[in-house]
Amino acid sequence: MDDQREQDLGELLVSVSARLSRLYGRVLGQLDISLTYRQHRLLRRVSEGHTSMAVLAEIGNLTVPTVSESVEGLVRRGLLDRQVNPQNRRQMVLSLTAEGRRAKEAGDVALEGVNGRLLRAVPDEHRQVLEESLASLYGAATEAFRQPDAIAPAAAGAARPTET
């Protein structure tokens, strides 16, 4: 692939990512129990059994203080419950409240609807390639979070003006 085409593809990837993020945020924000995309992901992950803030931070590629701040907001809104872990009194265990379960489920339904609408734009014969490509991108992005130094020099070098 030539450099210009790769650059154009990279810009399209950034644009699609940003557009989807805004779209999902808008859809979730219009629910009866308004959520941000991050809040919905946290509710979904807690419902899947990820009940520790450290684990939530790890799988979300976030810091524990960032997760703690988001969790605190969900607890204040009555969507999450936080209890001391009986096996380790220094840890908190999270669980969904009934209202949190309703919010998560409403968010799931809303996002399924949006995704269904978006995926109708993809011809059936391209769906497997799309799925494989998105899985590859997700894996590469996850790896980049685990090894930030592996991509930092390229990004830093791109920001520097070239010498003549």
N, C-alpha and C positions, 0 to 999 in steps of 0.2 A: 504494500500500500504506500503510495507516495505521501510525503510530509503534509501537503495541503489537505489531502483527503483525510488523513489521520487527525489533523487538527480540526477539521470540520466535524468529523465524527465525535471527537472529544467535546466540542462545543455543543453538539446536539445532545450528547449524554447529559451534560450539565443542565441544559435547558429542560430536557424531559424530566430529570430528577426534581428540579425546582418547581416545574409546573405541577407535577404529581403531588409534591409536598403541599403546595398551596391549595390544590383541589381537595385533597384529603382533609386538610385543615378546615376549609370552608364547609365541606359536607359534615364533618364531625361537630363543628361549631354551631350548626343549625339544628342539632338534635334537641329534644326536650331537656336532656341532661347534657349540656354543652361540654365538649371535650376538645383538647388539642390532640394532635396525632401522637405526641409523646405520652400523654396521659392514657390514651386508648391502648397503646402498646404495653404500658406498665400494667394496666388492668388485665389485658390479655395474658401477659406473661405470668402474673400472679395466679390467674385462673388455671394456667397450665402446670402450676405447682412450684414455680420459682418464687419462694417466699422470703428470701434473704436479700437485703439491699446490696450486699457484696456480689451476690450472684447476678442480680438484676443489672448492676453496673458492668460486670464483666460481659454478659451477653449483649448488652446494649452499647458496648464500647464507650461507656460514660464513666465519670468519677463517682465515688460513693457520695460526696457532698451534693452533686447534681441530682442523683437519684433521691437522696434524702429530702431535698427541697421539693421535688415533684411529689414524692410520697406524702410529705407534710400537707401539701395542698389538697391531695385526694382524701387524706384523713379528715382534714377540716371540713371538707364538703360532704363527709359521710359516705364516701365511696370505698374506702379501704379501712380496715381495722388493723391495729398494730398491737401485738401482745409480746411480752417477754418470753423468750424461748425457755421452756422448762429445763432443757438439757444444757443450756449455756446462758446464764442470766445476763451476759453482756450483749447478747444478740436479740434482735427483735424479729418476730415472725409476722408476715403480712398475710391478710386474707381479704377477700372481697366481702363487702356487706351486701345485703339484698339489693340495695339501690345501686351499688357498684356493679353487681351482676347484670342488672337491667341496663345500665349505661353501656357496659361492655358489649352485651348482646345487641343493643340498638346500633352501636358503632359497627359491629361485625356485619349486620344486615345492610347498613348504609354503604359500607366499603365494598361489600360483595356486589351491590347494585352498580356502583361506579365502575368497579373492575369489569363486570359483565358488559357494561356499555362500551368501555374502552376496548376490550378484547374483541368485540364484534367488528372493530376496524381492522383486525388482523386476519387475513385469509387463513383458512384451516391448514393449508399446505405450509404455512410459515410458523405455525404455533410451536412445533417441536423445536425448531431452530431458535425461536424467541425464548422458549423456556430454558434451553441449554445455555444460550448466551447470557440471559439474566442470572442463572445460577453461577456461571463462570465469573461474571462481574461482581456478584455478591461475595463469592469466595475470595476474589482478588482484593476487594475493598476490606473485607474482614482481615485478611493477611496484612494489608497495609496498616491497619490499626494496631496489629500486634508487633509490627516492625516499622515504626514511623521513620526511623533513620534510613530505611531502604529507599524511600521516595523523597525525603526532604531535600537532598542535594539537587535533584533535578528541578524541584519547585523553586528552590532558592536561586539556582543558576538562571532560571527563566526570568526571575525578577530583576536581575542585575543588567544594567545597560552594557551593551557590547563596546569594547574598546576598539578604536580605529587607529 
